[in-house]
């Protein structure tokens, strides 16, 4: 996926929304900015398939040598898939954060949270201001 086509949360998660069989499915991952800021990842706790997630609430964790960080869901829904390959291949988060480094797929039950997300240009501006 191209970073320019994604939506971003202020907490550095990205999502790509697709329609599948009449349902909106969001693929979610961590931005390259977030991965770079965390550095030296050592562990990721994936959410459970079937887990209900709420907009702007943590639903899994990523751990680096510096800190444990919550991963927030930008939208409300149900986890329908997780990237089982990630825990044993954490380098994928850094090498391909917008492709093979996806974290979870969420079936959106309430898309109101989409209105709070940033487009690529607005997210880039937020990241520049954070430096």
C-alpha positions in Angstrom: 0.0 0.0 0.0 1.2 3.5 -0.7 1.5 5.7 2.4 -0.1 8.6 0.4 -3.4 6.7 0.1 -3.8 5.7 3.7 -5.5 7.4 6.7 -3.6 8.1 9.9 -4.5 8.4 13.6 -2.7 11.1 15.6 -1.4 8.1 17.7 0.6 6.9 14.5 -1.6 4.0 13.4 -2.5 3.8 9.7 -5.6 2.2 8.1 -6.7 1.3 4.7 -10.4 0.8 4.2 -11.8 -1.6 1.7 -15.3 -2.9 0.9 -15.6 -6.7 1.0 -19.0 -8.4 0.6 -20.9 -5.3 1.8 -18.7 -4.8 4.9 -16.0 -2.2 5.5 -12.7 -3.8 6.4 -9.9 -1.8 7.8 -6.3 -3.0 7.5 -4.3 -1.4 10.3 -0.6 -1.0 10.9 2.0 1.3 12.5 3.4 4.2 10.6 7.1 4.3 9.6 7.4 7.4 11.9 6.1 5.3 14.9 8.5 2.4 14.2 11.4 4.8 13.8 10.6 6.5 17.1 10.2 3.2 19.0 13.5 1.7 17.7 14.8 -1.8 18.5 11.5 -3.6 18.8 11.5 -6.7 20.9 7.9 -7.9 21.1 4.4 -7.3 19.8 1.2 -8.5 21.5 -1.3 -9.1 18.7 -5.0 -8.7 19.4 -7.3 -11.7 19.4 -9.5 -12.6 16.4 -13.1 -11.8 17.5 -11.9 -9.1 19.9 -14.1 -6.0 19.9 -12.2 -2.7 19.6 -13.3 0.8 20.3 -12.2 4.0 18.6 -9.2 5.6 20.2 -8.8 2.8 22.7 -5.7 0.5 23.0 -6.2 -3.0 21.6 -2.6 -4.4 21.6 0.9 -3.5 22.5 4.3 -3.2 20.9 7.5 -3.3 23.0 10.9 -1.8 22.3 14.0 -1.8 24.4 12.9 1.7 25.5 9.3 1.3 26.4 6.0 -0.6 26.0 3.6 1.3 23.8 -0.2 0.8 23.3 -1.5 0.4 19.8 -4.8 2.2 19.4 -7.7 1.4 17.1 -8.8 4.4 15.1 -12.2 2.8 14.5 -14.9 0.7 16.2 -15.3 -2.9 15.1 -14.2 -6.5 15.4 -10.8 -8.0 14.8 -11.2 -10.5 11.9 -7.6 -11.3 11.2 -4.1 -10.7 12.7 -0.7 -10.9 11.2 0.6 -14.1 12.9 4.0 -13.7 11.2 4.8 -10.5 13.0 5.9 -11.7 16.5 8.7 -13.8 14.9 9.5 -11.3 12.3 9.5 -7.9 14.0 11.9 -6.4 11.4 9.0 -6.5 8.9 7.4 -3.6 10.8 10.4 -1.5 9.9 11.2 -2.8 6.5 7.6 -2.9 5.1 5.3 -1.0 7.6 2.6 -0.3 4.9 2.6 -3.8 3.4 3.7 -7.0 5.1 4.0 -5.2 8.4 0.2 -4.8 8.8 -1.0 -5.7 12.4 -4.7 -6.5 12.1 -7.8 -6.4 10.0 -10.9 -5.0 11.6 -14.5 -5.3 10.4 -15.8 -1.8 11.0 -19.1 -1.6 12.9 -19.1 2.2 13.3 -17.2 4.3 10.9 -17.6 7.6 12.8 -14.0 7.4 13.8 -12.9 7.7 10.2 -13.8 11.4 10.4 -11.0 11.9 13.0 -8.3 10.5 10.8 -5.6 12.5 9.0 -4.7 12.3 5.3 -1.1 11.7 4.4 -0.2 15.5 4.1 -1.8 16.4 7.5 0.0 13.4 9.1 3.3 14.4 7.7 2.9 17.9 9.0 2.1 16.4 12.5 5.3 14.3 12.4 7.4 17.3 11.3 6.1 19.4 14.2 6.9 16.6 16.6 10.6 16.7 15.8 
